Amino acid sequence: MSDSNLPAVVTSDPALNRRAALGLLGKVGLGAAAFGLSGVASAAPAKNIDADVLNFALNLEYLEAAFYLAAVGRVNELRRIGGGAEIRLPAGLDQSRGMTFKDSAVQALARDIAEDELQHVKFLYGALGKAAAPRPVLDLNGAFRAAGQAASGGKITGFNPYLNDLFFLHGAFIFEDVGVTAYNGAATLITNPAYLQAAAGILAVEAYHGGAIRTMLYQQRQVTAAAGLYVGQVVQAISNLRGKVGGMKDMGLTDSRGMAVFAPADSNGVAYPRSTREVLNIVYLAPGAAKGGFYPNGLNGTIK
């Protein structure tokens, strides 16, 4: 292809520049279809909904922060942010001391992630200012029991992620991959470059968390977890459940060839994106629901 076949891409009109650039991408085969992007994911947002998208992310961060902060005895720090909505935790958990860890590496990971998630909440809450959505009611008790039962086909009952180190890692696995796909899916909806960069930075941290958790679970994949099921089987069951309601964008600890999966990605090595509806299907523990699961009364904000 000679240069004469390429459209001019530099003019004094920004709108013409954009159309010309899109024409160039089409000619050289770099359109959205070449990357396997859906029409929804690749379409430009009709209007600026940055605040709505950030509030959606804030709702998810409230949940992740509550999970980790409760594990390390710091959940009251979250209760001071976003209002007085209830955070439901298992009755036996000492909320001032957190759970009892036996593995110092798991404890160190929990403390590190707890701090990250708290800072994510503070950052988004501060960036949104008066527009910040209040913290919704969060259920880290009954929702985990329901999730454990659903993922294991009824074999696991009364699942409590704070009971031991291994159960904690399983609970963490439920959240981290979802956070990565949620931020990836929301990227095309954000118009402010500063917000987009911040979201990309948070996504990267969530991916680090997910990789670390997957590594620890992979090392114990043949250990019996509960109800006669191995860790690898339980994790795969969780992945299958998330995939079923969340757009089939998930992977367990190994792929179809038996290779380890520390960073779940598509055939191009690109992290999966999820739409807000797909994310809600997972956290509500039911496709198409308006509330339930980890958010008994639903999320707060426009996207819920």
C-alpha positions in Angstrom: 0.0 0.0 0.0 1.5 3.3 -1.0 1.3 6.6 1.0 -1.1 8.0 -1.7 -3.7 5.4 -0.7 -3.8 6.6 2.9 -6.2 9.4 3.9 -4.8 12.6 5.2 -5.0 12.7 9.0 -3.8 16.2 9.9 -6.2 19.1 9.3 -7.2 22.2 11.2 -10.6 20.6 12.1 -10.4 18.1 15.1 -13.6 16.4 14.0 -12.2 15.8 10.5 -8.9 14.6 12.0 -10.8 12.0 14.1 -12.8 10.8 11.0 -9.7 10.6 8.9 -7.9 8.6 11.6 -10.7 6.2 11.9 -10.6 5.8 8.1 -6.9 5.0 8.3 -7.5 2.4 11.0 -10.1 0.8 8.8 -7.7 0.7 5.8 -4.9 -1.0 7.6 -7.1 -3.5 9.4 -6.8 -2.1 12.9 -10.5 -1.5 13.5 -12.3 -2.7 16.7 -13.3 -6.0 15.0 -9.7 -6.9 14.5 -9.3 -7.0 18.3 -12.5 -9.0 18.9 -14.2 -6.0 20.6 -18.0 -6.0 20.8 -20.0 -3.2 19.4 -21.0 -2.1 22.9 -17.4 -2.1 24.2 -16.0 -0.2 21.2 -18.8 2.4 20.8 -18.0 6.0 22.0 -20.1 7.0 25.0 -23.1 9.1 24.1 -22.5 11.5 27.0 -20.1 12.2 29.9 -21.1 9.6 32.5 -17.7 9.6 34.3 -19.3 10.2 37.7 -21.7 7.3 37.2 -18.9 5.0 36.2 -16.7 6.1 39.1 -19.6 5.5 41.6 -20.1 2.1 40.2 -16.4 1.4 40.8 -16.7 2.9 44.3 -19.5 0.5 45.1 -17.3 -2.4 44.2 -14.4 -1.0 46.2 -16.6 -0.6 49.3 -17.2 -4.4 49.1 -13.6 -5.4 48.5 -12.3 -3.1 51.2 -14.9 -4.5 53.7 -13.8 -8.0 52.9 -10.1 -7.4 53.5 -10.4 -4.9 56.3 -12.6 -7.3 58.2 -10.0 -10.0 57.9 -7.3 -7.8 59.5 -9.4 -6.1 62.1 -9.8 -2.7 60.5 -13.3 -2.8 59.2 -14.3 0.1 61.5 -12.1 2.3 59.4 -14.4 1.7 56.5 -17.5 2.3 58.6 -16.3 5.9 58.9 -16.5 6.5 55.2 -19.7 6.8 53.1 -22.4 6.7 55.8 -23.7 4.2 58.3 -25.0 1.4 56.2 -24.7 -2.1 57.7 -21.7 -4.3 57.0 -22.8 -7.9 57.7 -20.0 -10.2 59.0 -20.0 -13.7 60.4 -20.9 -13.7 64.1 -17.7 -15.4 65.2 -15.3 -12.9 63.7 -13.6 -10.5 66.1 -14.0 -7.2 64.3 -11.3 -5.5 66.3 -8.6 -8.2 65.7 -9.7 -9.9 62.5 -9.3 -13.5 61.7 -6.5 -15.8 63.0 -3.9 -16.5 60.2 -1.5 -19.4 60.5 0.5 -18.6 57.4 2.5 -15.3 57.7 2.6 -14.9 53.9 -1.2 -15.0 53.7 -1.5 -12.6 56.6 1.0 -10.2 54.9 -0.9 -10.4 51.7 -4.2 -9.7 53.4 -2.8 -6.7 55.2 -1.3 -5.3 52.0 -4.5 -5.7 50.0 -6.6 -4.3 52.8 -4.6 -1.1 52.7 -4.8 -0.9 48.9 -8.6 -1.3 48.9 -9.1 1.2 51.7 -7.0 3.7 49.7 -9.1 3.0 46.6 -12.2 3.8 48.5 -10.7 7.0 49.9 -9.4 8.1 46.4 -12.7 7.5 44.6 -14.8 9.0 47.4 -12.6 12.1 47.5 -12.5 12.4 43.7 -16.3 12.3 43.5 -16.8 14.7 46.4 -20.5 15.6 47.0 -21.4 13.3 44.1 -20.0 10.2 45.9 -22.5 7.4 46.3 -23.0 6.4 50.0 -21.8 3.0 51.1 -24.5 0.4 50.4 -25.5 -2.4 52.8 -22.8 -5.1 52.4 -23.3 -8.8 53.2 -20.1 -10.8 53.8 -22.0 -13.5 55.8 -25.1 -14.9 54.1 -23.8 -14.1 50.6 -20.6 -16.1 51.1 -22.7 -19.1 52.3 -24.9 -18.8 49.3 -21.9 -18.4 46.9 -20.2 -21.5 48.4 -23.3 -23.6 48.1 -24.0 -22.5 44.5 -20.4 -23.0 43.3 -20.2 -26.5 44.8 -23.6 -27.7 43.7 -24.7 -27.8 47.3 -21.8 -29.8 48.7 -20.3 -26.9 50.6 -22.6 -25.3 53.2 -22.0 -22.5 55.7 -18.9 -21.2 53.9 -17.0 -18.7 56.0 -14.0 -17.0 54.4 -12.6 -15.9 57.7 -12.5 -19.5 59.2 -8.9 -20.2 58.0 -6.2 -19.1 55.6 -7.4 -21.4 52.7 -11.0 -20.3 52.9 -9.8 -16.6 53.0 -8.0 -17.2 49.7 -11.1 -18.7 48.2 -13.1 -15.7 49.3 -10.5 -13.3 47.8 -10.6 -15.2 44.6 -14.3 -14.5 44.2 -13.6 -10.8 44.1 -10.3 -10.0 42.5 -10.8 -11.2 39.0 -14.2 -9.5 38.9 -12.6 -6.2 39.8 -10.1 -6.5 37.0 -12.8 -7.3 34.4 -15.0 -4.5 35.7 -12.4 -1.8 35.4 -11.4 -3.1 32.0 -15.0 -3.1 30.8 -15.5 0.5 32.1 -12.5 1.9 30.4 -14.4 2.8 27.2 -17.0 4.7 29.2 -14.7 7.2 30.8 -14.1 10.5 29.0 -11.7 12.4 31.4 -8.1 11.3 30.7 -7.1 11.8 34.3 -9.9 9.5 35.5 -9.0 7.0 32.9 -5.4 6.9 34.0 -6.5 6.5 37.6 -8.8 3.7 36.7 -6.0 2.0 34.7 -3.8 2.3 37.7 -6.4 0.7 40.0 -7.0 -2.0 37.5 -3.2 -2.8 37.5 -3.2 -3.1 41.3 -6.3 -5.4 41.3 -4.5 -7.6 38.7 -1.5 -7.8 41.0 -3.8 -8.9 43.8 -5.4 -11.5 41.6 -2.2 -12.9 40.5 -0.8 -13.2 44.0 -4.0 -14.9 45.2 -4.0 -17.3 42.2 -0.4 -18.2 42.9 -1.1 -19.1 46.5 -4.2 -21.2 45.5 -2.3 -22.9 42.7 0.4 -24.0 45.2 -2.3 -25.7 47.2 -4.5 -26.9 44.2 -4.3 -30.5 45.3 -5.1 -29.9 49.0 -8.5 -30.9 50.2 -10.6 -27.7 50.7 -14.0 -28.8 51.9 -16.7 -31.5 51.3 -14.1 -33.8 49.8 -13.3 -31.2 47.0 -9.7 -30.2 46.2 -8.8 -26.5 46.1 -8.4 -26.7 42.3 -12.0 -28.1 42.0 -13.5 -25.4 44.3 -11.7 -22.6 42.4 -12.9 -24.0 39.1 -16.4 -24.3 40.4 -16.3 -20.6 41.4 -14.9 -19.7 38.0 -17.6 -21.7 36.2 -20.3 -20.0 38.2 -18.9 -16.5 37.5 -18.5 -17.4 33.9 -22.1 -18.7 33.6 -23.7 -15.4 34.8 -20.8 -13.0 33.9 -20.4 -13.6 30.1 -18.2 -16.7 30.0 -15.1 -14.5 30.7 -13.4 -16.5 33.4 -10.7 -19.2 34.1 -9.8 -21.4 37.0 -6.3 -22.3 38.1 -5.5 -24.3 34.9 -6.6 -24.1 31.3 -7.9 -26.9 29.0 -4.3 -28.1 28.5 -3.6 -28.3 32.2 -1.4 -25.2 32.1 -1.3 -22.9 35.1 -3.3 -19.7 34.8 -2.0 -16.8 36.9 -3.4 -14.1 34.7 -6.7 -15.0 33.0 -6.8 -13.6 29.5 -8.3 -14.2 26.1 -6.5 -15.8 23.1 -4.6 -12.5 22.5 -3.4 -12.4 26.1 -5.7 -9.5 26.9 -7.6 -9.3 30.2 -11.3 -9.9 29.8 -13.7 -6.9 30.0 -17.1 -7.2 31.6 -20.1 -4.9 31.2 -21.7 -3.4 34.2 -24.6 -5.9 33.9 -22.3 -8.9 33.8 -20.5 -7.6 37.0 -23.9 -7.1 38.7 -25.0 -10.6 37.8 -22.0 -11.9 39.7 -22.1 -9.7 42.8 -25.9 -10.1 43.1 -25.5 -13.9 42.7 -28.3 -14.0 40.1 -28.5 -12.9 36.4 -30.8 -9.9 35.8 -31.3 -9.2 39.5 -31.7 -5.6 40.8 -30.2 -6.5 44.2 -29.1 -9.4 46.3 -26.0 -11.4 47.1 -23.3 -9.2 48.5 -25.5 -6.1 48.0 -28.8 -7.1 49.7 -30.4 -3.7 48.8 -28.5 -3.2 45.6 -25.7 -0.8 44.7 -26.1 3.0 45.2 -25.8 5.3 42.3 -27.1 5.4 38.7 -25.6 2.1 37.6 -27.0 -0.5 39.8 
